[in-house]
Amino acid sequence: MELKISNVRRELFTGINNIFVERGFRQNLKNSEFRREIDNCKHIFDFFFYKEENRIALEPRLRIKVEAIEREYRAITDIPGRPYLCLGNHLFKIVSYFDHAEEIDKGYSQNWLISDEEQIKKLISVIPRYLDETVIPYFNKNSSVKRVDELLNKYPRELSIHNNIYPLRANIAIIAAKLNSNTRYHELINIYEEELKGADATYKNEFFKLKEHLRRFNDSIRP
């Protein structure tokens, strides 16, 4: 019998719901995510389902949204809801970060593939292990302006494993650098300007609006 995404999603989320709730998350089946809020940060573990031939592919992702950073972004953006993450990536890329100290995003990651009921049951038993060994430690360690600054600005010319959407990453990174009083702030501005020369106009415009917004930012205020 052909598997339907809606049925697989419902069965999977029912099977893993309790372990997430025990760790402070709430389920949002419509958005295929579990979410919690701690210390003005949002922690999101979500799943993207799609058909791949006669199977269902499942892409697991985690995201950290830091309110102090997003507040400054919202002050200049004309696009409702932007940005959608400060830190985060495919689950297995974050696993590589923990296991091999990988900082640079090297591209493709393998997703889970589901073709029968047994594989759904296997995922229900496997996902809690990733939650405890990778997802929650990543959330707990990196939910601050300081950590966003450290992680995104460590290698400013490379695709960061912590935010591989480069134009968005540059905008998030300069806000974090400013809020964290990074002594390399002006150097980072110049680097990101060079790297954004070929970027989408929307992100470039936001970058220059952010640069002006942060120039006027009151340095006496800290998140």
C-alpha positions, 0 to 999 in steps of 0.5 A: 500500500502506498504511504501518504505523507499525512499518515506518516507524519501523524504516526511519527509525531504520535510516537515521539510526542511524549519524549519531546513534551518531557523536555519542554517542547510542544508539538505543531503537527501542521508545521511538522515541528516541535518547539520550546521557548527558553530565555528569550530563545526559540528552539525548533526541531522540524521535519520536511516530508516529501515524496522520493519515487515510491518512498517518503523522504524525511529531512530533520532540521534544527533551528535556534531563534534568538530574540535579541538578534531578530528584534534588530532584524525586524527593525529594518526588514520589509519582509514579514517573518524574516529572519527564520533562523539565527543558528541551525542546519540539517540534523546530520550536519550538526551531528558532524559538528559534534563528532568531527568538529566540522565548522564548514558546511560541505553540502548535501546530507542524507535524509531518512527514507521511509517505505514501510511501517517498520521504518516508521517504528524504527524512526520512533525509536531512533529520533529520541536518541538524536534529541538527547545526544545532539539536538538538546545539547546544541540548543543548550550550548548555543542559545545566546548572542555571544555564541551566534557571534562566535559561531557565525563570525569564526570563518566569515568567508566560508559556508558555516555549518551553523547557518549555511544560507549565506546572505541571511547568515551575513545579516545575522552575523553582523547583528550578533557581532554588534550586540556582542561588541566584537572588536572585529566588527568593522573588519567583518562588515567589509568582509561581508560586503565583499562576499555579498557582491553577487547576492540577491538584491533583497538581502544586499539591501537589508545588509546596508539597511542593517549597517546603517541601523547598527551604526546608530545603535546605542552601544550602552544597550545590551541584550 
